[in-house]
Amino acid sequence: MAGHREKPLKAGFAKLVGVHGLDLDYTIQKYEVILGRRSKSTQCDVILGDSMSISRVHAKIAYNFSKRMWELTVPGKNGLYINRVLYTPDSQPAILTTCSLLEIGAGDGTGTVTIMFLLPVEEEDEPARRRDWAAQMQGKASRKRQRVMA
């Protein structure tokens, strides 16, 4: 269509989407992402706001290659909730799955930022489509062998 521009697709490993308190649509394109408060002294990939209840380096999301999954650790002094479970700097790394909800900030809900972690997922019929394609390729190969033998 003339004059219509499509948004370019962003390829990535996962995505962070703001649900409450933050307008966010961040495509994770590296194996480690730092979330935190705006600061001159610290570089963060995702700025969660200016509230003092958010640490400068509040959370780290990293891909664990040996486990083949995404994990979140809390290096800052302030904790966060993942699916309503509290994680602190003393906690073991939390495993992130698609639709994990991260709640960061004031415990009273007034300055809370809620983010959803999303993973790319296959369409429901994708495995069936792959099986159909494989069967179709086997059928073509079989017919080709029959023609050669005739």
Secondary structure, DSSP 4 states (H G I P E B T S, - for coil): -TT--PPPP---SEEEEEEES---EEEE-SSEEEEEE--SS---SEEEES-TTS-TT-EEEEEETTTTEEEEE--SSS-EEETTEEE-TTSPPEEE-TTEEEEES-TTSSS-EEEEEE-----TTHHHHHHHHHHHHHHHHHHHHHHHH-
